[in-house]
Amino acid sequence: MEGDFFYMNWNSAIADYKTYLRLERSLSVNTINNYEFDIKRLIDFIDETDSNTSPVTISDHVIKDFIYRISKELSPRSQARIISGLRNFFNYLIFENYRETNPLDQIESPRLGRKLPDTLSIEDIDTIIHAIDLNYQFRGVNLGHRNKAIIESLYSCGLRVSEAINLKISDLFFDEGFIKVQGKGNKERFVPIGKNTQKLINIWLDVRKHIAIEPSEKDILYLNYKGKRLTRAMVFTIIKNLVNKIGLKKTVSPHTFRHSFATHLLENGADLRSIQMMLGHESITTTEIYTHIDKSQLNKVINRYHPRK
């Protein structure tokens, strides 16, 4: 069967796979691009080594050589991600009857230790937020209030950066105390939002009225000075500049605020099931990583609730 598709090239295979990921798996553009990047890393290796093989005819020997190459260049975590992505790609080709076997079936991912999320203390977060210049303007647009509102949203609601930049005004239900968030796989969830964060967003909404907004972005909450939605890179830059400004010696990204949100909830007695729902984790095993951060909190639970404490 494989010979029937010998001439299937890498570009057409990738194009078909991306369509599948977008329509059937409902994955984000960023996730799909990451899958494509890893496949193209394999293609570059094939071109460099003159292996002259197609997605249909590539053998496990070529794959093993490729894995050996990246094992000398990348961290175990990056290797594991690439192996997983390529395995999914070839499983797709099998599903579509382009192949009968997966050349990664005999490839084992490197063993990974469980990586605990980086977290910020409440004092760290307060210091970062207080460092925001509320009078900051760019091209005549006050962006200080936007920066404060989006960082508060990341921390107070536990949002992913992609969820924050795609948040819509029509998804704000302040009277009920919730916002509607579109998470991974276009799955929607409702997340509580506090009065202070609501206040900061309302201040930004007043500023936002004075921006010439692109028609397609009328409902997007967080915009740049051009009236277009923020990029992930811009949010990273905002946070990096604030961290440098206060001299904080920690690696901080938008996701750090999400981790801190979950950790602080757990430390203050919230149950894992509630945290799972607010974070939008499909499996509670993903949420359970936070129980490894502060074991003293688990001891408090036992001492307070167990009948034989």
C-alpha positions in Angstrom: 0.0 0.0 0.0 2.8 2.4 0.9 4.1 2.3 -2.7 0.9 3.7 -4.0 1.7 7.0 -2.2 5.4 7.1 -2.8 5.2 10.4 -4.5 3.3 12.1 -1.6 5.6 15.0 -0.7 6.3 16.6 2.7 4.5 19.9 1.8 1.2 18.2 0.9 1.4 15.9 3.9 2.0 18.9 6.2 -0.8 20.9 4.6 -3.3 18.0 5.0 -2.2 17.4 8.6 -2.6 21.1 9.5 -6.1 21.1 8.1 -6.9 18.0 10.2 -5.5 19.6 13.4 -7.5 22.8 12.8 -10.8 21.3 11.8 -10.9 17.9 13.6 -8.8 18.7 16.7 -9.7 22.4 17.0 -6.1 23.2 18.0 -4.9 26.8 18.2 -2.8 28.4 15.4 0.2 28.5 17.8 -0.1 24.8 18.6 -0.4 23.8 15.0 2.6 26.0 14.1 4.6 24.2 16.7 3.7 20.8 15.2 4.7 22.1 11.8 8.0 23.4 13.1 9.0 20.0 14.5 8.1 18.2 11.3 10.2 20.7 9.3 13.1 20.1 11.7 13.0 16.5 10.5 12.8 17.6 6.9 15.9 19.8 7.3 17.7 16.7 8.7 16.6 14.6 5.7 17.8 17.3 3.3 21.1 17.7 5.1 21.8 13.9 5.2 20.5 13.4 1.6 18.2 10.6 2.8 15.8 11.1 -0.1 12.7 9.8 1.5 9.0 10.8 1.6 6.5 10.9 4.5 5.3 7.5 3.2 8.6 5.8 2.8 10.7 7.2 5.6 12.0 4.3 7.8 12.6 4.0 11.5 16.4 4.0 10.7 16.2 7.6 9.5 14.1 8.5 12.5 16.6 7.0 14.8 19.4 8.9 13.2 17.3 12.1 13.6 16.6 11.4 17.2 20.2 10.8 17.9 21.1 14.1 16.3 18.6 16.1 18.4 19.6 14.3 21.5 23.0 16.1 21.3 21.4 19.5 20.7 18.2 19.7 22.7 17.0 19.2 26.3 15.2 16.0 27.2 11.9 18.0 27.4 12.3 19.4 23.9 13.2 15.9 22.6 10.1 14.4 24.2 7.9 17.1 22.6 9.3 16.5 19.1 9.0 12.7 19.4 5.4 13.1 20.6 4.6 15.5 17.8 6.1 13.3 15.1 4.4 10.2 16.4 1.1 12.0 16.1 1.9 13.1 12.6 2.7 9.6 11.4 -0.4 8.2 13.3 -2.4 10.6 11.2 -0.8 9.3 8.0 -1.8 5.7 9.1 -5.3 6.9 9.9 -5.6 8.3 6.3 -4.2 5.0 4.9 -1.0 6.6 3.6 1.2 4.3 5.8 0.8 1.0 7.5 3.3 1.5 10.3 4.6 4.3 12.5 8.4 4.7 12.3 8.4 6.0 15.8 6.8 2.9 17.4 10.1 1.7 18.7 11.3 5.2 19.8 11.2 5.9 23.5 10.9 9.4 24.8 13.6 10.5 27.3 12.5 10.2 30.9 11.5 13.5 32.4 11.4 14.6 36.0 8.3 16.4 37.0 8.9 20.1 36.5 7.2 22.2 39.1 5.8 25.5 37.9 7.6 28.7 38.8 5.5 30.9 41.1 5.5 34.4 42.4 4.7 35.4 46.0 1.8 37.8 46.6 4.4 40.4 47.4 6.2 39.9 44.1 2.9 40.3 42.2 2.0 43.4 44.1 5.4 44.9 43.4 5.1 44.1 39.6 1.6 45.7 39.4 2.6 48.7 41.4 5.5 49.3 39.0 3.1 49.9 36.1 3.2 53.5 34.9 -0.5 54.4 34.6 0.4 57.5 32.7 2.4 55.6 30.0 1.3 56.6 26.5 2.3 55.6 23.1 1.3 57.5 20.0 -1.2 59.4 22.1 -2.9 56.3 23.5 -2.7 55.6 27.3 -1.6 52.0 27.6 -0.8 52.0 31.3 -4.3 51.1 32.4 -4.4 48.3 29.8 -1.2 46.8 31.1 -2.5 46.8 34.6 -5.8 45.3 33.7 -4.3 42.5 31.6 -1.8 41.4 34.3 -4.5 41.5 36.9 -6.6 39.3 34.5 -3.8 36.8 34.1 -3.3 36.5 37.9 -6.8 37.0 39.3 -8.5 34.7 36.7 -5.7 32.2 36.0 -5.8 32.8 32.3 -3.5 31.5 29.6 -1.9 34.3 27.6 -3.9 33.2 24.5 -7.1 33.4 26.5 -6.3 36.9 27.7 -5.5 38.4 24.3 -8.6 36.8 22.8 -11.0 37.9 25.6 -14.1 39.6 24.3 -16.1 42.4 25.8 -19.2 40.3 25.2 -17.7 37.6 27.4 -17.7 39.9 30.4 -20.5 39.2 32.8 -19.6 41.5 35.7 -23.1 41.6 37.2 -22.9 37.8 37.7 -19.2 38.0 38.7 -17.9 35.8 35.8 -16.1 36.0 32.5 -16.5 33.5 29.7 -13.1 32.1 28.5 -12.4 30.2 25.4 -9.7 27.7 26.2 -7.8 25.0 24.4 -9.7 23.1 21.7 -12.3 26.0 21.7 -13.7 24.7 25.0 -15.5 27.4 26.9 -15.6 27.8 30.7 -16.8 30.5 33.1 -14.3 31.9 35.6 -15.0 34.1 38.6 -13.7 37.6 38.4 -13.2 39.9 41.4 -14.4 43.4 41.9 -10.9 44.9 41.8 -10.2 43.3 38.4 -13.6 44.4 37.1 -12.8 48.0 38.2 -9.4 47.9 36.3 -11.0 46.5 33.2 -13.7 49.2 33.3 -11.1 51.9 33.6 -9.4 50.4 30.5 -12.7 50.3 28.7 -13.1 54.1 29.2 -9.6 54.6 27.7 -10.3 52.1 24.9 -13.2 54.3 23.6 -10.6 56.8 22.3 -8.8 54.3 20.1 -9.5 53.9 16.4 -10.4 50.2 16.4 -10.2 47.8 13.5 -13.7 46.7 12.5 -12.8 43.0 13.0 -11.5 43.8 16.6 -14.5 45.7 17.9 -15.3 43.1 20.5 -11.7 42.3 21.5 -11.0 43.6 25.0 -7.2 44.2 25.0 -5.9 46.2 22.0 -2.7 47.9 21.0 -2.5 51.6 20.0 -3.4 50.7 16.4 -6.7 49.2 17.5 -5.7 45.6 17.0 -5.6 42.8 19.5 -2.4 42.3 21.4 0.1 39.6 20.4 1.5 37.0 22.8 4.9 38.5 22.2 3.7 41.9 23.3 2.4 40.6 26.6 5.7 38.8 27.2 7.5 42.1 26.6 5.2 44.1 28.9 6.0 41.6 31.7 9.7 41.4 31.0 10.0 45.2 31.1 8.2 45.3 34.5 10.4 42.5 36.0 13.5 44.3 34.8 12.2 47.6 36.2 11.9 46.2 39.7 15.0 44.1 39.5 13.2 40.8 40.3 15.6 37.9 39.9 13.1 35.4 38.7 12.1 34.1 35.3 8.6 35.5 34.8 6.3 34.9 31.9 2.5 35.3 31.5 2.1 31.6 32.5 3.8 32.4 35.8 0.8 34.4 36.9 -1.5 31.5 36.0 0.7 29.1 38.1 0.7 31.6 40.9 -3.1 31.9 40.8 -3.5 28.1 41.3 -0.8 27.8 43.9 -2.2 30.6 46.0 -5.7 29.2 45.8 -4.3 25.8 47.0 -2.3 27.3 49.8 -5.4 29.1 51.0 -7.6 26.0 51.1 -9.2 25.7 47.7 -10.0 22.2 46.5 -8.3 20.7 43.4 -11.6 20.1 41.6 -12.5 23.8 41.8 -9.0 24.8 40.7 -9.2 22.4 37.8 -12.5 23.9 36.6 -11.1 27.5 36.8 -7.9 26.6 34.9 -9.8 24.6 32.3 -7.7 21.5 32.7 -9.3 18.5 31.0 -7.8 16.1 33.5 -7.3 16.7 37.2 -4.0 14.9 37.0 -2.7 18.1 35.3 -3.9 20.2 38.3 -2.4 17.8 40.8 1.1 19.2 40.0 0.3 22.0 42.3 0.0 19.7 45.3 3.8 19.1 45.0 4.6 22.8 45.5 3.5 23.3 49.1 3.3 20.0 51.0 2.7 22.0 54.3 -0.8 22.8 52.9 -1.5 19.1 52.6 -0.4 18.5 56.2 -2.8 21.2 57.3 -5.7 19.4 55.5 -4.9 16.1 57.2 -4.6 17.8 60.6 -7.8 19.6 60.2 -10.1 17.0 58.5 -8.9 13.5 59.2 -10.6 11.7 62.1 -7.3 10.1 63.2 -5.1 13.2 63.0 
